[in-house]
Amino acid sequence: MTNKFNKGIKSPILEEGQGYIFHAAGGDFKITGSHIETIAETNETFKTLVAAAKIFDINESGISFYYDYNAKSPVTKIQEGSVERFDNYLALTEKLSFLEVTAKELRVSYGTGEKSGALTEANKEIKTTKAAINEAKASSLTVKFSYDANENLYKAGNIEMPIGSEDKLSEVFFASAYIKYADKKLIEAFQLACENYSSYKILDFITEAKKDDVTVVTMRAENNTFVFRANESTKLSSFEKMLSNAAIEYVKEQTGADITEQFEDLLESNAILESKKAETKALYKEMLSFLYDQKGRLAEADRNLPDIKAADKLIGSEITKVNQVIEALEEDVLTIEDGYIDATLKTDVEGLEEASSIKVDAVEYTQAGKNDILTVFVENKPYRVEKYKIEVAS
């Protein structure tokens, strides 16, 4: 049994409409103001950037990964000293090139005459360097491919790789014999990630907790809480909006992690909402008791009378409806009906026409200033609208 707790989730961010798409725990989501929803499909660039985040090390200085030079394959574990040996190997090959050019110039200038001693020494050094290169190649050599975000610079080991805006890094690395042809796609993904380095962000509104195959991600959008649960072995997942205190209890139950700190400031307001839900539930239970009482009285009447039959059927239907409401109130999952009120638009906004019917969070509307932007819903789809453009129904 293993438990992990992570507050540093990193993801590419893709702007879409009034919101932003991000990735966490194998799922894609969109945050729009105070609302988060799951996304079924994204574009190929975003998918590649998500995959790149799992392959490469992306940090505050840039992006990097390791590659076995001899085996021509990416690696996650490296032998001690293998990176330094590769840098030394490059230095030796550069030295060999210099010596071979020098030897050629000496042969042209002096032939094998009395001043050819320098050529002899050069040939001797070439032989020694070749032996050192062969020895180096016999050991593990690891290339550290890296991108310096501050300098906008690519490197293979210590060698800088100048790349023009139209150049393909994969072609440069392949031409330099650093990679095999089959890994050009890997380098293309690396270059795309580097070109979109600024899109990678730490998702500070997310906490991830793990226990064995189960991952639970809690997300906060302003004062709202959303929970995503994924089971790696069964490939099943769920996504729900919850009260923050319910989310805290759920995560502790599923993973053993305590995420109270993430929602501490919301617990008091949620306690008030829970109290209101309890009052509403008590009211419906009182109504249910009344309906059962009426149904009992009808049982004493003549059941063959049409009016009695109709009344009994109606009361039975109402009992079913009230029971469903009570069951919903007893759940910790929230819907668009919880705390939201009906409203209309005073004017056209992006994607919506004047007089469109919307739903707005009652608490958020009450606390917001005139020019604050609120998250409203039309058929469960979120939009961002300034408060002064909203007309709340009486």
C-alpha positions in Angstrom: 0.0 0.0 0.0 1.6 3.3 -1.1 0.3 6.8 -0.5 1.5 9.9 -2.5 0.5 13.5 -2.2 1.3 16.1 -4.8 0.5 19.8 -5.0 2.9 20.6 -7.9 0.9 19.2 -10.9 2.3 20.6 -14.1 0.3 20.8 -17.4 0.2 22.6 -20.7 -2.5 25.3 -20.7 -4.6 25.8 -23.9 -6.9 28.9 -24.1 -10.3 28.1 -25.5 -13.1 30.6 -25.6 -13.5 32.2 -22.2 -11.7 29.4 -20.4 -8.5 27.3 -20.3 -8.0 23.6 -21.0 -5.6 21.6 -18.7 -4.6 18.0 -18.0 -4.4 16.1 -14.8 -4.3 12.4 -13.8 -5.1 11.2 -17.3 -8.1 13.5 -17.8 -8.6 16.7 -19.8 -10.5 19.6 -18.2 -11.7 23.1 -18.9 -11.8 25.8 -16.2 -14.1 28.8 -16.9 -14.2 31.2 -13.9 -15.7 29.3 -11.0 -16.6 26.2 -13.0 -14.6 23.1 -14.1 -15.8 20.5 -16.6 -14.3 17.4 -18.3 -13.3 17.7 -22.0 -13.7 14.8 -24.4 -11.4 15.9 -27.2 -8.5 18.3 -27.6 -6.2 19.1 -30.5 -3.1 17.2 -31.5 -0.7 19.9 -30.3 -2.2 19.7 -26.8 -2.0 15.9 -26.8 1.7 16.0 -27.8 2.4 18.6 -25.1 0.7 16.4 -22.5 2.7 13.4 -23.6 5.9 15.5 -23.6 5.3 16.4 -19.9 5.5 12.7 -19.1 8.6 12.0 -21.1 10.8 15.1 -20.5 11.9 16.9 -17.4 10.2 20.4 -17.5 11.4 22.8 -14.8 11.9 26.5 -14.2 15.0 26.7 -16.3 14.0 24.7 -19.4 13.4 21.1 -20.7 15.7 18.1 -20.9 16.0 14.4 -21.2 18.7 11.7 -21.4 19.5 9.5 -24.4 21.8 6.4 -24.6 24.3 7.3 -27.3 25.4 3.8 -28.0 22.1 2.0 -27.8 20.4 5.0 -29.5 17.4 5.0 -27.1 15.9 7.4 -24.5 16.6 6.4 -20.9 15.3 7.4 -17.5 18.1 5.9 -15.4 21.7 6.7 -16.2 25.0 5.2 -15.2 27.3 7.3 -13.0 29.7 9.4 -15.1 28.0 8.5 -18.4 27.0 12.1 -19.2 30.6 13.3 -18.4 32.0 10.5 -20.6 29.8 11.6 -23.5 31.1 15.2 -23.2 34.6 13.8 -23.1 33.9 11.7 -26.1 32.7 14.8 -28.0 35.9 16.6 -27.0 38.0 13.7 -28.3 36.2 13.6 -31.6 36.6 17.4 -32.0 40.3 16.9 -31.2 40.7 14.1 -33.7 39.1 16.3 -36.4 41.6 19.1 -35.6 44.6 16.7 -35.6 43.6 15.1 -39.0 43.3 18.6 -40.6 46.6 19.6 -39.1 48.3 16.4 -40.4 46.9 17.0 -43.9 48.3 20.5 -43.9 51.7 19.3 -42.8 51.8 16.7 -45.5 51.0 19.3 -48.1 53.5 21.8 -46.7 56.5 19.6 -45.9 55.9 16.2 -47.3 58.2 13.7 -45.6 61.3 15.9 -45.5 63.4 17.0 -42.6 60.6 19.2 -41.2 58.2 16.3 -41.1 58.8 15.6 -37.4 55.7 17.6 -36.6 53.7 15.3 -38.9 55.1 12.2 -37.0 54.0 13.7 -33.7 50.5 14.6 -35.2 50.1 11.0 -36.5 51.1 9.7 -33.1 48.6 11.9 -31.4 45.9 10.9 -33.9 46.5 7.2 -33.0 46.3 7.9 -29.3 43.1 9.9 -29.7 41.5 7.2 -31.8 42.3 4.7 -29.1 40.8 7.0 -26.5 37.6 7.4 -28.6 37.2 3.6 -29.0 37.7 3.1 -25.3 35.1 5.8 -24.6 32.6 4.2 -27.0 33.0 0.9 -25.2 31.6 2.5 -22.0 28.1 3.8 -21.4 27.6 7.2 -23.0 24.6 9.3 -22.2 23.6 12.5 -24.1 21.7 15.1 -22.1 19.5 16.9 -24.7 18.4 20.2 -23.2 16.7 23.5 -23.9 17.6 26.6 -21.9 14.4 28.7 -21.8 16.3 31.9 -20.7 18.7 31.7 -23.6 16.4 30.0 -26.1 19.2 27.6 -26.7 19.3 23.9 -27.5 22.2 21.7 -26.4 23.5 18.1 -26.9 25.7 17.6 -23.9 27.9 20.7 -23.8 27.5 21.4 -27.6 25.2 24.3 -28.5 22.9 23.5 -31.4 21.9 26.8 -33.2 18.4 26.3 -34.7 16.7 28.6 -37.1 12.9 29.2 -36.9 12.3 26.9 -39.8 14.9 24.2 -38.8 13.9 20.8 -37.6 15.9 19.7 -34.5 15.3 16.1 -35.4 17.2 16.5 -38.7 20.1 18.3 -37.0 20.4 15.6 -34.3 20.1 12.8 -36.9 22.7 14.3 -39.2 25.0 14.6 -36.2 24.5 10.8 -35.5 23.2 11.6 -32.0 19.9 9.7 -32.6 18.5 6.9 -34.7 16.0 7.6 -37.4 13.1 6.0 -35.5 13.5 8.5 -32.7 13.0 11.6 -34.9 9.4 11.7 -33.6 10.7 11.9 -30.1 12.9 14.9 -31.0 10.0 16.5 -32.8 7.9 16.3 -29.6 10.9 17.7 -27.7 11.1 20.7 -30.0 7.4 21.3 -29.9 7.5 21.3 -26.1 10.4 23.7 -26.1 8.6 26.0 -28.5 5.6 26.0 -26.2 7.6 26.1 -23.0 5.6 29.1 -21.7 2.3 27.1 -21.9 3.5 24.8 -19.1 2.2 25.9 -15.7 2.0 24.6 -12.2 -1.7 24.1 -11.4 -1.8 25.7 -8.0 -5.5 25.1 -7.7 -5.1 21.3 -7.8 -4.1 18.7 -5.3 -3.4 15.1 -6.3 -3.6 12.2 -3.8 -2.7 8.6 -4.7 -3.1 5.2 -3.0 -2.1 2.2 -5.0 -4.1 2.3 -8.3 -6.4 5.1 -7.2 -5.8 8.7 -7.9 -8.0 11.5 -6.6 -7.6 15.0 -7.8 -9.3 17.9 -6.0 -9.7 21.1 -8.0 -10.7 24.5 -6.8 -12.3 27.1 -9.0 -12.8 30.2 -6.9 -15.2 29.0 -4.2 -16.3 25.8 -5.9 -14.8 22.3 -5.4 -14.5 19.5 -8.0 -13.2 16.0 -7.5 -11.9 13.6 -10.2 -11.2 10.0 -9.3 -9.3 7.6 -11.6 -8.5 3.9 -11.1 -5.5 2.9 -13.2 -6.2 -0.9 -13.1 -10.0 -0.7 -14.0 -9.6 2.4 -16.2 -12.8 3.7 -14.6 -13.1 7.4 -13.6 -15.6 9.8 -12.2 -15.9 13.6 -11.9 -18.2 15.5 -9.5 -18.8 18.8 -7.9 -18.8 18.6 -4.1 -18.9 20.7 -1.0 -15.3 21.3 0.2 -15.8 19.4 3.5 -17.3 16.5 1.6 -14.3 16.5 -0.7 -11.9 16.5 2.2 -13.6 13.5 3.7 -13.8 11.7 0.4 -10.1 12.1 -0.3 -9.2 10.9 3.2 -11.5 7.9 2.7 -10.0 7.0 -0.7 -6.3 7.8 -0.2 -5.7 8.6 3.5 -4.5 12.1 2.5 -5.6 15.3 4.4 -6.3 18.2 2.0 -8.0 20.5 4.5 -5.4 23.3 3.8 -6.7 23.6 0.2 -10.2 24.6 1.4 -9.8 26.0 4.9 -11.3 29.4 4.0 -14.4 27.7 2.4 -15.4 25.4 5.3 -17.4 28.1 7.2 -19.5 29.1 4.2 -20.0 25.4 3.3 -21.2 24.8 6.9 -23.9 27.4 6.3 -24.9 25.8 3.0 -25.0 22.4 4.7 -27.3 23.9 7.4 -29.6 25.2 4.7 -29.6 21.8 3.0 -30.5 20.1 6.3 -33.4 22.6 6.8 -34.7 21.8 3.3 -34.3 18.1 3.9 -36.3 18.3 7.1 -39.1 20.2 5.2 -39.3 17.5 2.6 -39.4 14.8 5.2 -42.2 16.6 6.9 -44.0 16.7 3.5 -43.3 13.0 3.0 -44.8 12.2 6.4 -47.9 14.1 5.5 -48.2 12.3 2.1 -47.9 8.9 3.8 -50.6 9.9 6.3 -52.9 10.9 3.4 -52.2 7.7 1.6 -53.1 5.8 4.8 -56.4 7.6 5.0 -57.2 6.7 1.4 -56.5 3.0 2.2 -59.5 3.1 4.5 -61.8 4.5 1.7 -63.5 2.5 -1.0 -60.7 1.8 -3.5 -63.2 1.0 -6.2 -64.2 4.6 -6.5 -62.6 6.4 -9.5 -61.8 9.5 -7.5 -60.1 7.5 -4.7 -58.1 5.5 -7.3 -56.9 8.8 -9.0 -56.0 10.4 -5.6 -54.1 7.3 -4.5 -52.1 7.3 -7.8 -51.3 11.0 -7.5 -50.1 10.7 -3.9 -48.0 7.7 -4.8 -46.4 9.7 -7.6 -45.7 12.7 -5.2 -44.2 10.3 -2.6 -41.8 9.0 -5.3 -40.8 12.5 -6.3 -40.2 13.7 -2.7 -38.1 10.6 -1.9 -35.9 11.4 -4.9 -35.4 14.9 -3.7 -34.5 13.7 -0.2 -32.0 11.2 -1.7 -30.4 14.0 -3.7 -30.1 16.2 -0.6 -28.5 13.4 1.3 -25.7 13.1 -1.3 -22.6 15.3 -1.1 -22.6 15.8 -4.8 -23.7 19.3 -6.0 -25.6 20.1 -9.2 -26.3 23.3 -11.1 -29.5 23.7 -9.0 -27.6 23.9 -5.6 -27.3 27.6 -4.7 -28.1 28.8 -8.2 -30.9 31.2 -9.1 -32.6 32.1 -12.4 -31.6 35.3 -14.2 -31.6 36.9 -17.7 -29.1 39.0 -19.7 -29.7 42.7 -20.0 -27.7 42.9 -23.2 -25.8 40.7 -25.7 -22.6 39.1 -24.6 -20.1 36.8 -26.3 -22.0 33.7 -27.4 -25.3 34.8 -25.9 -28.2 37.1 -26.9 -30.0 39.7 -24.8 -32.8 38.2 -22.6 -31.2 34.8 -22.6 -32.2 32.7 -19.6 -29.2 31.9 -17.3 -28.4 30.5 -13.9 -26.0 32.4 -11.5 -24.6 31.5 -8.1 -26.7 33.4 -5.6 -23.8 33.9 -3.1 -21.3 34.9 -5.8 -23.8 37.4 -7.3 -24.6 38.9 -3.9 -20.9 39.3 -3.0 -19.7 40.5 -6.4 -19.1 44.2 -7.3 -20.9 45.8 -10.1 -18.1 45.3 -12.6 -17.0 41.9 -11.4 -17.1 39.0 -13.9 -19.3 36.0 -12.8 -19.6 32.5 -14.1 -23.2 31.8 -15.4 -24.7 28.8 -17.0 -26.9 28.2 -20.0 -28.0 24.5 -20.3 -25.0 23.5 -18.1 -22.5 25.4 -20.3 -20.4 28.0 -18.5 -20.0 31.6 -19.7 -18.2 34.6 -18.1 -20.5 37.7 -17.8 -20.1 41.1 -16.0 -22.5 41.4 -13.1 -24.1 44.6 -14.4 -25.3 42.7 -17.5 -27.3 40.3 -15.4 -30.9 40.7 -14.3 -31.8 38.5 -11.4 -35.4 37.1 -11.3 -37.5 38.3 -8.4 
